[in-house]
Amino acid sequence: MKEKIKTTTLILLVVLSLLQSYLLAYSMPGLGATVRSDQDYVNAEPIGKVTSVESVIFPEALVIHLGGNKHTIIYPGTQFYEMILNQRIQGREFKGFQRSPSDVLNWEEIRKNDIGIELRFDNGIPVELLQKLLKLEGDLLFLNETIDRIWIFKTSGTEEIRTFFFSADGEMVYESVRADLTVRDVQDYVGFGQFQPKYTMTADGLYIPVAPIQSTEIVFPYETYSPDLMKRSLPFDQSTTRALEDRGGSQIYTDGKRGLQVEQNGKWISYTDPSAPQITENLLSDNVYASVDFVNQHGGWDGTHRFVNAMPGSEGKDIRFKQYVEQYPVIDTKPFRYGYMRLRLQQGVVNEYSRSLITLGAQSESRNVRWLPGGEELEKTLSNYDRRSEVTALFPALQAAPIDENRLRFIPVWAVRLKDGTEEILLEAYRSGYTPPEQKDEDAVQGEADGNSDKPNDTTATATNAAGAVSLSAGASQIRSLNGP
């Protein structure tokens, strides 16, 4: 009898022990409060504006071929850019892609003689991302391509419209034989270009305005996100984070795994997470999506940024977003860093994140007209540039220069892009208050020679403004209105 009691008691104790273990393992209610550790990261409230992938995908420039070896360029943020891209190209469909070697046509002859338009993407853009801008349907070969140009033109002497997508490696072109475009569309593009500065082309494909073009020097007030605010926004273990200072005076925060370096008097940060996976295979498009999400969650966006494909050899890991102030890109110049965000990722996980903590005011403080040189002066400066053979693009930009603790001056400049992806200032605008001498449009000069100076012979002759150079910013609307928040 005693043995039975002992056995029953032992079985009961074992059952109770198992029950208690089960309740503890699965945290059943009533057994104690659940405590959240300080190291559990909680997403902070967004600091800046949130944006979408669609808002960072747009061409660097629209090159319009007017025929007769005349050209012009329309930049983001202007009224004509919006009217061409957003209203006349984005809604069209591009289907039926046929693949050919890049030398399938004589592009130099087409550029000189046929009216049309080129959409240019520096360093190229994956078709998967390009589909955020345009309606594209193609086979796997095309969908896996990276495209750096789209060229739409009307062949001389016919009513045929042809559309080609150029691979970024320069090897292949893809013709959309079922593009939803008409002769009227191309004529409209050219019509808008008639009222823009005329450009000539160098032997290696750079475009130079025949006369100075008008730009604007802008002064903006600004505020600065605090480094502590950014630290709280980033995925740190707050319970173990400590602050250090290096020999250069930069402040460093670390939790033993991740690091945040604050430089430039609290106006620039570099975040690193070396614990993220180190994998060689990366999909550029996936990393762009992940980058936009990461910035949305950790600091947000100040104004408009454009996705720029990384430098050659980065294997899809380096993502860069170039900042625009109205219609101009901001060029990064040492020692003052500003105008871009850079991220490095491995399969969608961020290893590095660099950005400015400056956020511009909603309204500018002052504006002054400044003219950018053109014609022979610009050509001579370009030819004397010590890295001339490496130049792949010439474009107007803004250089950010701090005035004091709460104001930035944006100075118009001509900038160049080199083969390795770096960008440098080539030439600054003329001084404020200077107006270039009057220069006449070629067509108007020819009209005078023919005794028709009182009666312009075509639309082009009316394109010249009172100063002889058409304003690059004429009819400009802020780029924020074109590409969303």
SULTA-V221656 format. One record per pair of residues at least 24 apart in sequence whose C-alpha atoms are under 7 Angstrom apart, sorted by the first residue. I is the first residue (numbers start at 1). GAP is how many residues later the second one is. If there is no record, write none. Layout:
i;gap
I;GAP
I;GAP
This chain:
i;gap
38;200
38;201
39;198
39;199
39;200
41;194
41;195
41;196
43;190
44;188
44;189
46;251
46;252
46;253
46;254
47;252
47;253
48;251
48;252
48;253
48;254
49;251
49;252
49;253
50;246
50;250
50;251
51;245
51;434
52;240
53;236
53;239
54;78
54;79
55;428
55;429
56;249
56;250
56;251
57;76
57;249
57;250
58;75
58;248
59;60
59;61
59;62
60;60
60;61
60;62
61;58
61;59
62;55
62;56
62;57
62;58
63;54
63;55
63;56
64;52
64;53
64;54
64;126
64;129
65;46
65;50
65;51
65;52
66;49
66;50
66;124
67;45
67;46
67;47
67;48
68;44
68;45
69;43
69;44
70;128
70;129
70;130
71;127
71;128
71;129
72;121
72;124
72;125
72;126
72;127
75;252
76;251
76;403
77;249
77;250
77;399
77;400
77;401
77;402
77;405
78;249
78;395
78;397
78;398
78;399
79;396
79;397
79;398
80;112
82;400
84;105
90;43
90;44
92;43
92;88
93;42
93;43
93;86
93;87
94;41
94;42
94;43
94;82
94;84
94;85
94;86
95;41
95;42
95;43
95;81
95;82
95;83
95;84
96;42
96;80
96;81
96;82
97;41
97;77
97;78
97;79
97;80
98;76
98;77
98;78
99;73
99;74
99;75
99;76
100;72
100;73
100;74
101;70
101;71
101;72
102;68
102;69
102;70
102;71
114;39
114;40
114;41
114;42
115;38
115;39
115;75
116;36
116;37
116;38
116;70
116;74
117;34
117;35
117;36
117;72
118;31
118;32
118;33
118;34
119;30
119;31
119;32
120;28
120;29
120;30
121;27
121;28
122;26
122;186
123;25
123;45
123;186
124;24
124;44
124;185
125;184
126;159
128;157
129;156
153;33
154;29
154;32
159;24
194;265
194;266
194;269
195;268
196;267
196;274
197;272
197;273
206;187
206;188
208;166
208;167
209;165
209;166
210;164
210;165
211;163
211;164
211;258
212;159
212;160
212;161
212;162
212;257
213;158
213;159
213;160
213;161
213;256
213;257
213;258
213;259
214;155
214;156
214;157
214;158
214;256
214;257
214;258
214;259
215;154
215;155
215;156
215;157
215;197
215;256
215;257
215;258
216;151
216;152
216;153
216;154
216;196
217;150
217;151
217;152
217;153
217;193
217;194
217;195
218;146
218;148
218;149
218;150
218;191
218;192
219;145
219;146
219;147
219;148
219;188
219;189
219;190
219;191
220;140
220;141
220;144
220;145
220;187
220;188
220;189
221;139
221;140
221;143
221;144
221;185
221;186
221;187
222;136
222;137
222;138
222;139
222;184
222;185
223;135
223;136
223;137
223;183
224;43
224;133
224;134
224;135
225;132
225;133
227;35
227;39
230;69
233;65
233;66
234;64
267;89
267;90
267;91
268;87
268;88
268;89
269;85
269;86
269;87
270;83
270;84
270;85
271;81
271;82
271;83
272;79
272;80
272;81
273;78
273;79
274;77
276;73
276;74
276;75
277;69
278;68
279;67
282;33
282;34
282;35
282;64
282;65
283;33
283;64
284;32
284;33
286;62
287;58
287;60
287;61
288;31
290;58
291;52
302;57
303;177
304;175
304;176
311;109
311;110
312;108
317;27
317;28
317;29
318;25
318;26
318;27
319;24
319;25
326;152
326;153
327;151
327;152
328;69
328;70
329;68
329;69
330;67
330;68
330;69
330;70
331;66
331;67
331;68
338;62
368;64
369;63
370;59
370;60
370;61
370;62
371;58
371;59
372;41
372;57
372;58
373;56
390;28
390;29
391;25
391;26
391;27
391;28
392;25
392;26
392;27
393;24
438;29
438;30
439;29
439;30
440;28
